[in-house]
Structures are given as structure tokens and as C-alpha cells.
Amino acid sequence: MANLKKCNNTNYGPDRSREKHLCNCTKHKIKDKAVVGEVAGTLPTIAVGATVRLPLTFRLFKTPKITIVPDGGIRVEEDGEYFVTFSAIFPDGIAFPNVVFSIYSPDFSGTALTGNGAANYSELVCLQKGDTVYVTVTNNTGATITGIGITGILTVVKVED
């Protein structure tokens, strides 16, 4: 193991070509095993009393064992325990206390706490291969929310075994 080289992009052989080398860096090992997905989306309008799936389809980060579903959310491709977080913001800190964000998967559901123009949720959950985590928004304000948009970010991270 004494012949391991530093893991960086400046390792060159005597002929100035890049050398392949063994590496015991955690950076490479984690990258191969990580199961992480992070998506964002904005919903510009929500009618009174409507419940709408938040279109979380903009990929912020994704590893190979994650699928971003077309109607918004993250599907896991490996069984395990996952840390799920969701946060939403309203522009200019506008507070909508009667807007409810619900986070779902086949075996759990939760409600994000809303206040001061933002909503937050986090939970450790068990997911099975093929499970999708997604978020719905329910407008209980008594008026259509239009033009300001609600932006949300959903993150799903597998907890190491």
C-alpha cells in the first residue's frame, strides 16, 4: 500500500502522460456507492381548494441509482433507509399559513411545517426499489395563488448500511 499515489488530477508518469493508480480515497468509494437525488420545481398558480403535485423535475444532483420521474419526484432503484428532506419558499417571504405541502411515498407520508414564507420537512424512511417520493401542494387559503410561484427542493439520500 505504500506505493499509492495522491488522488488528484496532477499525477503524471515520466512521459508526462496520466498514470492510472490505485486509490484508497473515500471520494471515489463514496461516488460509486452513493444513492442521492435532488430535484427542484416551481408551481406558479394554485386554484382555491386544489391539491396539485409539485413539478419537482429540475435535476440538481443525481447518482445512477436514482430516477427523476416526469411528473415530479424521485424514484429509488435500491432498497434501504433514506433521509428525505423537502423545503419550499414563497417569493419575498410571503406567508401562506393555509398552504399544505404533503410528502409521499408508498409506505409513509408527512406534512411540511409552513411559516414565514417557507416550509420544511425531513424524515428518515425505509424505501424499496421502485418507490417514488413526491410532494403535493394544497391551497386552503380561500384565494387562488397566482403569479408568485412556490419553489420547492426535494432531496433523497440513502443512509449507509
N, C-alpha and C positions, 0 to 999 in steps of 0.2 A: 504494500500500500504506500510505501514511501515514494514511489515514482508517480503518484497522482499529481497532476498539474492544477494550478488555479483555474477555476471555471470563469473565463471571461472571453471576450471576443478578440483578444490580442495575442493569443498563443500561436506562434508561427514556428514552423520547422526550419532547419538550416537553409533550405532552399526558398524561404520566405512564403511557402505555401501553408495553409492552415493545417494543423495536425488534428487528427481525431484523438481524443483522450478519454480515459476512464474518468468518471467524475462521481464524487460522493456528495455533491451539493444537494441540499434539500430543495433548492429551486427546481431542479429537473425532476426529482422524485415526486414532488407535490403536483407539478404540472400534469404528470401522467395519470395520477390518481384522483385529482380534484373533480368534484361534480358541483359546478356552480353555474347559476344563471341569474342574470339581472336584466330586467326589461323596464321600459318606461312608456307612458302614453298619456295623451291629453283628451279629455272629453269636453268639447266646447259648449254643449247645450244638454240640459236635462229637464224634461217636462215635469209638471207637478204630479206627484204620486208615482212617478215612473221608477222602475228598477232596471238599470242598464249595466251590462258588462263593460268594465273599463277596458278600453282597447290597448292593453299593455303589449305592444308588438314591436316597439323600437328596441333593438338589441343594444344593450350597453356592454354586456360581457356574457360569454357563453363558452363552456367546455364541451367536449364531444358527447358526453352522456346526458345532455340537456337538449330539449327541443322547444322552440318558441312556437306556440300554436297560433294559427292565423286569426282567430277571433279574440286573442288576448290571454296571455298566461304562459306558464312554464310547465312542460311535461318532463318528468324524470324518467330516465331509462335504466335505473338501478334501484333495487330495494335498499332501504336504510332509514336512518334517523336524520332529519333535516331541520335546519334552522331557517324559518320563514320570517321575513320582515317585509312590511309594507309601510310606505309613508306617502302622504298626499299633501299638496299645498294649494291654496287658493291665491290667486294674484293679489298683491297689495295687502295680504294678511286679512282679507275679508273673512269674517267668521260666519259659517253656516252651521249652527248647532244642531239642526234637524236633518242634516245630510248624513246618511249612514253608509259606511264602507264595510262590506262583508267579504271576508277572505274564505275561500272554499277549496277543498279537495275531497275525494271520495270519503275519507274517514274523519274529517274534522271540519269545523267552521269556526270563525271568530269574527269579532267586530272591532274595528279600529276605533280608538278613542279620538274624538273630534273636539277641537277647541282652538281659539285664537288663530284661525285661518289655516290650520294644519290638522292632519290625522296621522296617528302612529299605531303600529301593531307589530308584535313579534311573539313567536312561539316555537317551541321545539316539538316536531311532529314526526310520526312514522309514516313513510310513504312507500308504496310499492311500485315496481316497474310499470310504467304506463299511466300513473296518476298525474293529473293536471291540477296545478294550483292557479286559481284565478280570483279576480276581485269584481264585485258588483257595487254599484252606487245607487242608493235610493234617495230620492228627493222628497222629503217630508216638510219642506219649508212653507208650502202654501202658494208658491210662485215659481214660475219657470226660471231656471238658472240659465242664462244665455249670454254669450259673448265674452265671458271672463275666462272660462275654461278651468278645469280641475286637472292638475298634473299629478300622476302617481308613479311610484317606483316600487317594483316588486323584486325581492331578492330571495333565492332559494339556494342554500348551501348545505351539502352533505357533511355531517359530522363524522369525523374519522372513527373507524371501528376500534 
